[in-house]
Amino acid sequence: MKIRVFTAILVCKIVRRLAKLFGRGSSLPGKYALKICPDILSKLELPELSIAVTGSNGKTSTVEMIAHVLKSNGLKVAYNKEGSNQIEGVVTFLAGDSTMSGRVKSDVVLLEADERYSRYIFKYFHPKYFVINNLYRDQMTRNGHPEFIKSIISQAVYDDMTLILNADDPLVSSFGKDREGTIYFGADKLPTDKPVNEGIYDDGKYCPVCKKPMVYEYYHYNHIGKFRCTSCGFARHDTDHTLTSTKEEGGKASITIDGKYEIPVFFTGIYHCYNILAAFTAAVTAGIAPEKAAESLGGYILRSGRISDFTLGKLDGRLLLSKHENSVSYDRSIDVVVSDNRRKSVMFIVDAISRKYYTSDSSWLWDINFEKLKQTNIDKIILAGQYCDDLAVRFELAGIDEDKTEMFEFVNDAADYCSHNLDSFLYVITCFSDKEKILSIVTRRELA
Amino acid sequence: MTVNILYLYPDFMSLYGDNGNVRILERRLKDQGFDVKIDKATITDEKISFEDADLVYMGSGFESNRNLAAEHLAKFKAELVKAVEDGVPMLFTGNSYDILGKGITAADGSFVEGLGIFGFTFKEQLEKRYTGDVILKDNATGHRYVGFVNRAGVPDATDGLEFEAIKVIGNVPLKKDGVRKNNLLGISLIGPVLLKNPRLAESFVKIICERKGVEFKETDYPHSIKSHAKTRKALLEADN
């Protein structure tokens, strides 16, 4: 059998090199390796330390930050940087990092694990730590719904793993029910918290365990907050690591973890804070000293490109990258717009819902709190892309003044309109799948 | 004149932006000159009354929620069935319509009793989702409904299912779908079905006008019509 492993690794390495040469995708080498040796993952000899990260949002950022902390502290880390998180991608980076006998050379294996595919990958090896950051309504055309995803992730959870869970997300936190040794992270009460759930829907209304009503002391955002079931006693767990405060003054922002580790950050967007906290918790749990982890996180420069500044004609603008089919991410971007007191306009682009598949499903637009835009003064709202009619109905029923909205089927026309008719700051809110349609027109600027 | 919309389980069965259907109907009814009152009834209520309802709506939810809702709604079955007999318009979308049949075999093998208004049954699993875009053809009226299906089950008895799936893109093993009785319509499509299917929205409004003795006023909803046309064209052109 050894020869199969050897051949699979050899083929994987060769194909990987060739694929790199031709600029091809990152899962092809793993695909070939799996053909030769279908259970290659269980044959590889992994280092003692392995960490997997899953969740609806922020997997890539969290993994990158953990990698950064571990590397800055002298560890050699193997991880799927190309973001290929299905089984073929995992084989590609692990076999690529192996000796010919199948020993992974790095000190740590770090894995961005897809919510739906972890159950296949973890059949072959169990990461020592499994971080679950959040579970939202995300890409439901593929993912069904959060409770379905929870049941799918459950199939990837084994007794010998230590779970690292977001205590503030009831569905995520319920993974830790009746499990000894689980590590929790979460946020204390923050100035930006709300007494009520401001969303269109409330996925924290009923207990994930017994389905009876829950109550919240406060909400950090959507269903993330301090919850308690009125019936079965399920409640937010005490945390091992805590976001204790956030600070933003004089253009400088920082967050504090566990009351003493202050980490300078580019912005204090709540989900960015959770990603940092998840990364901190994972790194510290894996053995990095907390002050070292905080120091490395402070030096980390966010590369996710969630925010891009640009000029369009005379206009200054900022793209807030969100995810189509993910109402929570849109809600957060809308929060940014609403908290900006400048004169401003906003463009929403929904042109291709996914790069990977076609769907007509625009139902998620009805889960986004566009109504909140009425809380601030906006000069114009521009609805752009192939789904502009769906957007138009949604905005009309949100009660947004029709004189304020302009609709364009093509992003070019929308951009033309803006550069000729607007004179206020322009926010653009759209998804990875559509961002190039506007970024190819505007001039990018360094982040202010 | 006031139209009462009875919105069943808006906080418990509210998965795919289903609230859009109620909002679209509210707008269209207001455009006809009605006042609209939305009565919300949910899982913690001891009583659900169908007496004053001019329209009943229920949307999709987690299967576990749907099963609890089925159990809860069964307590008010007699009144619901009477309302159906009386011709009260009702719309059940997504997996909420599953409970109108005999029942659902859940993923764990247990049988969740349905309301038994129709003879169909569903069988569910939790290994994968059945998701995809579909066009359903209503052979009685010739209408075609476009939209998205996102469910855990397929019908294992199709008695009473009326619409034919004439195009499916994705993994949706449905050949027949949807039920109709008097003014009750149940359909697998999720989300704001009434946005992408303006004729369906209009037919509900017409029925309400008729039942209220008010003359229906033609009103234009160009965005909705364009959205339907665009979607239908895209789906017909797409590969399966």
Interface residues (C-beta under 8 A of the other chain):
Chain A: R137 M140 T141 R142 N143 G144 H145 E147 F148 S151 I152 I200 Y201 D202 K205 Y206 K211 P213 Y358 T359 S360 D361 S362 S363 W364 L365 W366 D367 Q386 D389 D390 A392 V393 R394 E396 L397
Chain B: D11 F12 S14 L15 Y16 G17 D18 N19 G20 R23 I24 R27 I43 T44 F62 E63 S64 N65 L68 L126 R129 T131 D133 V146 G147 F148 N150 A152 I169 G170 I190 G191 P192 L195 K196 Y221 H223 S224 K226 S227 K230 T231 A234 L235 A238
